[in-house]
Amino acid sequence: MTATLTAIYDGKVFQLDSPINLEPNTRVRLTIETSELEQHETSSFLQTARSLCLNGPSDWSAHLDDYLYGEPVHVC
């Protein structure tokens, strides 16, 4: 069996990011390659929304139900 796994080394053992289908005490050969995959910048909801470049009416938030359901929703 050959598999590529990701893990974090805590100073004593490797903690796998996901389980692997191996019997306990199975001997394996490891090749270690450091990865910077975990170091990524997070973005806010507004940054994500702006990056979508959506076009539409300027009153979307005020009349969302009208656009979703096709009929004006009146609040008493």
C-alpha positions as a Python dict, from the first residue, in 0.01 Angstrom:
ca = {
    (1, 'M'): (0, 0, 0),
    (2, 'T'): (126, 350, -86),
    (3, 'A'): (-41, 661, 52),
    (4, 'T'): (33, 1030, 93),
    (5, 'L'): (-70, 1151, 436),
    (6, 'T'): (-60, 1482, 614),
    (7, 'A'): (24, 1506, 981),
    (8, 'I'): (147, 1739, 1252),
    (9, 'Y'): (453, 1654, 1459),
    (10, 'D'): (397, 1757, 1822),
    (11, 'G'): (757, 1705, 1933),
    (12, 'K'): (711, 1337, 2017),
    (13, 'V'): (470, 1174, 1770),
    (14, 'F'): (301, 1244, 1438),
    (15, 'Q'): (-72, 1319, 1462),
    (16, 'L'): (-241, 1225, 1133),
    (17, 'D'): (-496, 1468, 988),
    (18, 'S'): (-720, 1176, 891),
    (19, 'P'): (-737, 806, 984),
    (20, 'I'): (-550, 542, 786),
    (21, 'N'): (-657, 183, 728),
    (22, 'L'): (-365, -7, 884),
    (23, 'E'): (-357, -280, 1144),
    (24, 'P'): (-187, -188, 1473),
    (25, 'N'): (187, -265, 1483),
    (26, 'T'): (217, -261, 1102),
    (27, 'R'): (572, -166, 1005),
    (28, 'V'): (590, 124, 756),
    (29, 'R'): (861, 335, 591),
    (30, 'L'): (820, 712, 627),
    (31, 'T'): (963, 986, 410),
    (32, 'I'): (931, 1328, 575),
    (33, 'E'): (866, 1644, 373),
    (34, 'T'): (768, 1962, 552),
    (35, 'S'): (460, 2139, 423),
    (36, 'E'): (340, 2496, 460),
    (37, 'L'): (-17, 2404, 360),
    (38, 'E'): (-154, 2492, 704),
    (39, 'Q'): (-24, 2849, 682),
    (40, 'H'): (-294, 3024, 480),
    (41, 'E'): (-457, 3359, 520),
    (42, 'T'): (-822, 3361, 609),
    (43, 'S'): (-1059, 3612, 457),
    (44, 'S'): (-1365, 3774, 597),
    (45, 'F'): (-1715, 3724, 462),
    (46, 'L'): (-1705, 4071, 306),
    (47, 'Q'): (-1374, 4001, 131),
    (48, 'T'): (-1519, 3679, -9),
    (49, 'A'): (-1846, 3846, -116),
    (50, 'R'): (-1661, 4132, -289),
    (51, 'S'): (-1435, 3887, -472),
    (52, 'L'): (-1738, 3720, -634),
    (53, 'C'): (-1807, 4034, -844),
    (54, 'L'): (-2184, 3977, -838),
    (55, 'N'): (-2407, 4211, -1034),
    (56, 'G'): (-2765, 4280, -940),
    (57, 'P'): (-3013, 4536, -814),
    (58, 'S'): (-2892, 4777, -547),
    (59, 'D'): (-3188, 4689, -322),
    (60, 'W'): (-3117, 4316, -286),
    (61, 'S'): (-3095, 4326, 93),
    (62, 'A'): (-3411, 4536, 132),
    (63, 'H'): (-3622, 4321, -103),
    (64, 'L'): (-3458, 3978, -83),
    (65, 'D'): (-3787, 3790, -43),
    (66, 'D'): (-3930, 3966, -349),
    (67, 'Y'): (-3637, 3843, -559),
    (68, 'L'): (-3635, 3493, -410),
    (69, 'Y'): (-4008, 3423, -418),
    (70, 'G'): (-4132, 3659, -689),
    (71, 'E'): (-4399, 3829, -481),
    (72, 'P'): (-4367, 4126, -250),
    (73, 'V'): (-4367, 4029, 116),
    (74, 'H'): (-4537, 4291, 330),
    (75, 'V'): (-4450, 4326, 698),
    (76, 'C'): (-4723, 4466, 924),
}
